[in-house]
């Protein structure tokens, strides 16, 4: 199964640009208000706080583009920002049989996918992906596919033991 939200990249690029423009406008308005006009009084700080809050929420939610591919014998995960200099891209590929467990953390503002995979050096390794920008249908499809992989892994282990 393949899943990605690359088709929304233009939308996320627009949102990030809008957030940055709102921040620059708020900062400029705050500086003019603070040093020249002084119409708003103490509420002039809202011109600085509200854009910073919007920027913080947008970038705190994590990487916008998520790609998943479970075709073949390997699982392939890619997670990246639309603005490439903000954070490094994640690109992981490993065999399906190494997947032990997955967990989706669904918070108020963000969603994260934690994968536990088998490792030679240690017993397990935990990988983290930002999935905040996936739709509900895409998230359900991802959960279904990962559950199917884990179920197949358990069936193969049980048949090998007996």
N, C-alpha and C positions, 0 to 999 in steps of 0.2 A: 504494500500500500504506500502511496506517495501522498504527502501532505505538505503544503507550503502556503504562505500568505505573501508571496512576492508580488502578486497583483495589486496589493495595497501599498506598495513602496512609495508611489507618488503621493498618496494620501498622507503617509507618515512623514514624508519629506516636507509637504506643505505644512503639516502640524508643527514640526520642529522649527521651520522657518518662521511661522506665525508666533510661536512661543518666544523665539529670540527677538523678533521685531517688537512684540509687546514689552519685553524686558527692556530693550533699548529705549522705547518710547517712555516707559515708566521711569527709568533712570533719568532721562532728559527732563521730563516733566517735574520730577522730584528736585533736581538741581535748580531748575528755574524757580520753582516754588520756594525752595529753601533760601536761595541767595537773592532773588530779585522781588518776587511778588508777595509772598506770605499771605495769601487769601484763605487757605484752608486751616491754618493753625496746626494743631497736633495731628490732624488727620492727613497731613501731607506725607506721613510715613506709609500710609496705605498705598501711595503711588509706587513705593519701592517694595513693600511686603507682598502685595498680591501678585505681581509678575514673578517675583522670586519663588513664591509658593507654586504657581503654575509650572514654572520651569523645573522645580524640584520634583513635583509629581510626575511630569512627563519623563524625566530622565531617571527617576527612581524606579519606575516600572520596568526598566531594563531594555534589552535589545528588542527591536521591533520585528525583525524578519526571522521567522522560524521555518526550517525545512526538515522534513523527516522522510526517510525512504527505507522501507522494510522489504523491498523486492530482493530476491536472491537469498544468499546465506549470511548476509551482513546487515546490520542496522547502521544507518547513516544519519547523523544529526548535525545540523548547521544552525547557528544562531548568530545574527549580526545586527548592527545598527545601520540606519539609513545614512547617518553622518559617520563616516568611517573613522575619523580621528578621535572620536569620543572613547571608544573601547575596542579592545582587540576582538576579532571574530573567533567564535568557537566552531571547530570542525572535528567531530569525533566519528570514527567508524570502527566497529568491532563485530565479531561473529555473534549471531543470535544466541548461541548456547551459553554465552557469558552473562547474559542478562538474568539477574537473580530476582530483582524486585524493583518496583517503581512506586513513586508517591507524588501526588499532585497537591501542593499547598495552595489553597484558594483563600487569599486574604482580602481585605476590603479594597485595596488599591492594586494589588499585584497577584500574579499567579506564577508559581515556580514548579518545575518538574525535576524531581530528584530520581536518578537512576542508580541502582546498586548493581555493579557488575563484578564478576569474578576476576581476580588478578593473581598473577604468579608470585609477585613479590609479597603481597599481603593477601589476606583472605578476601577482602572486597575493596572496591573503590567506589566512591560516590561522585557522580557527575551532576552538575546543576545547569538547568536551562531556563531562560525567561520565556514564559508563554502567556504573558499578560495580554498580548494583542491578538490572540487567537479567538475566533468566534466560538460560541457554545457548541455548534455542530462539529467544528474542527477539533475542539477539545474532546468531545465524546468519541469521535473517530480515532483519535490518538490513543485514548484510554482503551478502546476496544482492541486496537491492533497490538498494543503492548501486552494486554491481558492474554491475548491469543498466543503471543510468542512465549510468555511465561508458562501458559498451560501446556503448550507443545514441549517445552523444555522439561517440565515435570513428568509428562508422559514418557518421554524418551529415557529419563533417568530411572523411572519405575520399571520400564521394560528391560533396561540394561541390568538392573539389580536382580530381577527374578529370572 
